[in-house]
Amino acid sequence: MKNIDTFADRRKTAQGAKERLLEQFKSRPKADDPAMVAKAAERKALEEARAQRKATRLAEEATRRAEDAARREADEAAALARQIQEAEDQIARHAAELADRKAKRDQRYADRKMRTRR
């Protein structure tokens, strides 16, 4: 069966809903109510604590990143120093090898000279 409401019934129902909504709004505590002030202070304290934790977390993260960057730079510098040392050692070995070859060649030359002079 259909719900047969007249325009007046619908209007009365709507008006009643508006009045109930207005009553709910009026029954709400005022901003200067001690309970509301306490809640606002609690919210503010929570926000400040949250902001402090966030600032601490960001500072720790920045410190960690700086330490990581410094460690990475130190590792890269150590690797570069190792490469330079290896290159210098290789150059020294090569120079020693060349000097040894030259000494052997000079000795052969001197031996050959001594054989021809006799």
Helices and strands as residue ranges (DSSP letters): H 7-27, H 34-117
